[in-house]
Amino acid sequence: MIGKVTGWRIRVRSAVWLPRAGAALLFVLIWSLVVRLGDYPPFILPGPERVAARLWTLAVEGALWRHWWATAIEVGLGLSLGVTVGLILAYPLAHWRLFERMVAPYLVASQAVPIVAVAPLLIIWFGPGLLARALVSALIAFFPVLIAAIAGFRQVPPEWRELFRSLRATRWQTFWKLEWPAALPVIFGGLKIGATLSVIGAFVGELISADRGIGFLIKQGQGLYDTSLVFGGILLLASQALLLYGGISALERRWVRL
Amino acid sequence: MTDRPVLSASRITHIYPTPRGEIQALREVSLTLRRGEFVCLVGPSGCGKTTLLRILSGLLPPTRGEIWLGDQPLRGPDQRIGIVFQKDSLLPWRTAIENVRLPLELGGWPGPEATQRAQALLEQVGLQGFEHAYPRELSGGMQQRVALARALAADPEILLLDEPFATLDAITRERLNEVLVELWERQRKTVLMVTHDVHEAAWLADRVLVMSPRPGTIVAEIQIPFPRPRGADRWSHPAFLQTVWAIRQALGNGGG
């Protein structure tokens, strides 16, 4: 019986991973084919084997992990902060029109200004450290979470609100047992967008001021015409976005029962 | 059966403001529910039945008029009143038993006792074995059984039902009406059920109140004298059909 269940699990896992591995292989294949057929010099378009080798030397030096981790911390801090602020602001914005009228223009304006323009300001204010870079990441990540959460809180069906009213639920009970679970699927949608944006935010922060991190690596690669390093950096960034996305999807499967 | 009213409404008038002027939904509706009674409220669609039910449940304050629950005026939702809504009122992220538990959780019951009570109620509506199913995994009839169990969870004195089985097919509906009557006979709640089905009203109720089209008001009150239990053989009794006809005519007299 146990063996049967395990066998089924393994089959499900492989059903998920096989197509992914296949697609990755295909991607690498096309990439190296383009390099070979186009006969591009490595400083324009390095092949996958060069990029892999560059990442390998970086890993051997011990620098790979250090830079990856530096960015990961910024992303982690930035996203957590962005999500927290987004969710906390969303509730009053969803419920009080007056508050929305007062605050919404500033929120929209904060998103209309390119993050690249705001980042130097944050670095002047908060110094060239981790805090400023995490703030850049938070600033870009919070908006989709905020918008999604507002939409989620607002679209709670009136029948359910009526039910909670008839059961004389307190405001807190209505939030915790109705609005939060009802909005969760929508919030997860915003969270997925916010997560990928938080990686961009941390990267932008690093481009402007950093002595470590993937942004720093890429800038270094650009300066040295070490195109393989630039490509490697891009792959590292992508790996963080994918990890975050995967983690959030796993949470979603666990929490959202619809 | 005592004659003491559990719930009474006197001269309820309700007016909705709309962008194109006011709409009078209810006009001078008065009614009394006595303890343990099963009353059906029938009326043409749009006559304000649902509005009246929401007012009686304390969810909607009437424009004019008073509602008394026992000897106190009703000021808002009250735990002595349980409501079964039309449909889709179950929370999709909660299992059947978790949905039934909801009123108890909100009322601060300790977890194990709440679960025990919810379990017992699910059995009473015939859903043992489906405790951990999510609403989407249940048929429409089963979902309304859960809704019924949930309305009974906090042990209300009065049960208000707003066309609870209207979206179900005829056979499921008949079965659920039987479940409702069994529960009522066992627990002796005071029941007020809104329906637009004349047969259903005649079969279930001790008394049928007939409403006129908008602005709704009660135009007739018809006693249903038949003894219980009322089996399927009711259809062969001319007296039953006469009662159905009487209700039908009262509906017609309202101008519907």
Interface residues (C-beta under 8 A of the other chain):
Chain A: P157 E159 W160 E162 L163 F164 R165 S166 L167 R168 A169 Q173 K177 L178 P181 A182 L184 V256 R257 L258
Chain B: S57 G58 L59 G76 P77 D78 Q79 I81 I83 F85 D88 S89 L91 P92 W93 L102 P103 E105 L106 G107 Y134 R136 A154
